[in-house]
């Protein structure tokens, strides 16, 4: 098994998993940032009363820091109130830092874990040996908050081999863009 399969197998309580298999995995941490108050609205609209594991959920108010509009401020207030009502102690308020850095600095990201978050950069936690998945869909994060058993896929690994840098200065995101264009 490759590293991701090992992480998924552990989280699913299985000895092994294989490509194409559907598994139900325990999510170690769900993160919501201040761009997604919809997670709270969905939680209530779909009958949520109490989050499953408040110690496995974090809210980080970092994208609107400080809030530049009344709506942004109201969203942050809503998130603070939700955390208080639900007993979510992992609330990192405005000026705590960028969500990915905050989670690492506070020891919330570790090798072998599964992290689901409302940020497109969540996959970067692979650098720490974690499986980071970017939900960016409030209903997916809501389901994670409600059940904590959500990740349900095993995909084949993709190995890319570079045959040269092509000259000039490029950033990792440039290479990523080129690779994605070739794969689509």
C-alpha positions as CSV (number, residue, x, y, z in Angstrom):
1,X,0.0,0.0,0.0
2,X,1.1,3.5,-0.6
3,X,1.1,6.2,2.1
4,X,-2.4,7.5,1.4
5,X,-3.8,4.0,1.4
6,X,-2.1,3.3,4.8
7,X,-3.7,6.5,6.2
8,X,-7.1,5.6,4.9
9,X,-6.9,2.0,6.1
10,X,-6.0,3.1,9.6
11,X,-8.8,5.6,9.7
12,X,-11.2,3.0,8.4
13,X,-10.1,0.4,11.0
14,X,-9.0,-2.0,8.2
15,X,-5.7,-3.8,7.6
16,X,-5.5,-2.6,4.1
17,X,-7.5,-0.8,1.4
18,X,-7.0,-0.8,-2.4
19,X,-7.7,1.5,-5.3
20,X,-11.4,1.9,-6.1
21,X,-12.6,0.7,-2.7
22,X,-15.1,2.8,-0.8
23,X,-14.2,3.1,2.8
24,X,-15.7,5.1,5.8
25,X,-12.9,6.8,7.6
26,X,-12.8,8.6,10.9
27,X,-11.8,12.2,10.3
28,X,-9.2,13.4,12.8
29,X,-9.9,17.2,12.3
30,X,-12.4,19.4,10.5
31,X,-11.5,23.0,10.0
32,X,-13.8,25.9,9.0
33,X,-12.5,29.3,8.1
34,X,-14.5,32.6,8.2
35,X,-15.3,32.4,4.5
36,X,-17.8,29.6,5.2
37,X,-20.6,30.6,7.6
38,X,-22.8,28.3,5.4
39,X,-21.4,25.3,7.4
40,X,-23.3,26.6,10.4
41,X,-26.5,27.4,8.4
42,X,-26.4,23.9,6.8
43,X,-25.8,22.4,10.3
44,X,-29.1,23.9,11.6
45,X,-31.1,23.5,8.3
46,X,-30.3,19.8,8.2
47,X,-31.4,19.2,11.8
48,X,-28.0,19.4,13.6
49,X,-28.3,19.9,17.3
50,X,-24.8,19.0,18.7
51,X,-21.6,18.5,16.8
52,X,-20.3,14.9,17.1
53,X,-16.8,15.6,18.4
54,X,-16.2,19.3,19.4
55,X,-12.5,18.5,20.1
56,X,-12.0,17.5,16.5
57,X,-13.4,20.7,15.0
58,X,-11.6,24.0,14.7
59,X,-12.8,27.4,13.4
60,X,-10.1,29.9,12.3
61,X,-11.0,33.5,11.5
62,X,-8.2,34.4,9.2
63,X,-9.5,35.3,5.7
64,X,-11.2,38.5,6.9
65,X,-8.7,39.7,9.4
66,X,-9.8,42.2,10.4
67,X,-13.3,42.2,9.0
68,X,-13.7,44.9,6.3
69,X,-17.5,44.9,6.2
70,X,-20.5,44.5,8.6
71,X,-21.4,41.2,6.9
72,X,-17.9,39.8,7.5
73,X,-18.0,40.9,11.1
74,X,-21.4,39.3,11.6
75,X,-20.1,36.1,10.1
76,X,-17.2,36.0,12.5
77,X,-19.6,36.8,15.4
78,X,-21.8,33.9,14.3
79,X,-18.8,31.5,14.3
80,X,-17.7,32.6,17.8
81,X,-21.3,32.1,19.1
82,X,-21.5,28.7,17.4
83,X,-18.2,27.5,18.9
84,X,-19.4,28.7,22.3
85,X,-22.8,26.9,22.0
86,X,-21.2,23.7,20.7
87,X,-18.3,23.5,23.1
88,X,-15.7,23.9,20.4
89,X,-12.6,25.2,22.1
90,X,-10.4,25.2,19.0
91,X,-11.5,28.7,17.9
92,X,-8.6,30.8,16.6
93,X,-9.8,34.4,16.4
94,X,-8.7,37.2,14.2
95,X,-5.0,37.8,14.1
96,X,-4.1,34.3,15.3
97,X,-2.5,33.6,11.9
98,X,-3.2,31.8,8.6
99,X,-5.3,28.7,9.1
100,X,-2.7,26.2,7.8
101,X,0.1,27.7,9.9
102,X,-2.1,27.9,13.0
103,X,-3.1,24.3,12.9
104,X,0.5,23.2,12.5
105,X,1.8,25.6,15.2
106,X,-0.8,24.2,17.7
107,X,0.0,20.6,17.0
108,X,-3.3,19.8,15.3
109,X,-1.7,18.4,12.1
110,X,0.4,15.3,12.4
111,X,1.6,12.4,10.3
112,X,-1.1,9.8,9.4
113,X,-4.1,12.0,10.2
114,X,-7.1,12.9,8.0
115,X,-7.9,16.6,7.9
116,X,-10.8,18.1,6.0
117,X,-11.1,21.8,5.7
118,X,-12.8,24.7,3.9
119,X,-9.6,25.9,2.2
120,X,-8.2,25.0,-1.2
121,X,-4.7,24.7,0.3
122,X,-5.5,22.0,2.7
123,X,-3.7,19.4,0.6
124,X,-0.4,21.1,1.5
125,X,-0.6,19.3,4.9
126,X,0.7,16.3,3.0
127,X,4.1,17.9,3.7
128,X,3.5,16.8,7.3
129,X,2.5,13.3,6.4
130,X,-1.2,14.1,6.8
131,X,-4.0,13.4,4.3
132,X,-5.5,16.9,3.8
133,X,-8.7,17.2,1.8
134,X,-10.2,20.5,0.8
135,X,-14.0,20.2,1.2
136,X,-14.7,23.8,0.1
137,X,-18.3,22.6,0.2
138,X,-20.2,23.6,3.3
139,X,-22.5,20.6,3.2
140,X,-19.4,18.2,3.2
141,X,-17.9,20.0,6.2
142,X,-21.4,20.0,7.9
143,X,-21.6,16.2,7.5
144,X,-18.2,15.9,8.9
145,X,-19.1,18.0,11.9
146,X,-22.3,16.0,12.4
147,X,-20.9,12.5,11.9
148,X,-17.0,12.6,11.9
149,X,-17.1,9.5,9.6
150,X,-16.9,11.0,6.1
151,X,-14.0,10.3,3.9
152,X,-15.0,7.4,1.6
153,X,-12.7,6.9,-1.3
154,X,-9.4,5.4,-2.2
155,X,-7.8,6.5,-5.5
156,X,-4.8,5.4,-7.4
157,X,-1.5,7.2,-6.8
158,X,-0.2,9.4,-9.6
159,X,3.5,9.4,-10.2
160,X,5.0,12.2,-12.2
161,X,8.5,12.3,-13.5
162,X,10.1,15.6,-14.6
163,X,12.6,15.5,-17.4
164,X,13.8,19.0,-17.0
165,X,12.9,22.3,-15.6
166,X,12.6,24.1,-18.9
167,X,14.8,27.0,-17.8
168,X,13.9,30.2,-16.1
169,X,12.4,30.9,-12.7
170,X,9.2,29.1,-11.9
171,X,7.2,28.5,-8.8
172,X,5.6,25.3,-7.7
173,X,2.2,26.6,-8.6
174,X,3.4,27.1,-12.2
175,X,4.5,23.5,-12.4
176,X,1.2,22.4,-10.9
177,X,-0.7,24.4,-13.5
178,X,1.3,22.9,-16.3
179,X,0.8,19.4,-15.0
180,X,-3.0,19.9,-14.6
181,X,-3.3,21.2,-18.1
182,X,-1.5,18.1,-19.5
183,X,-3.7,15.8,-17.5
184,X,-7.0,17.3,-18.6
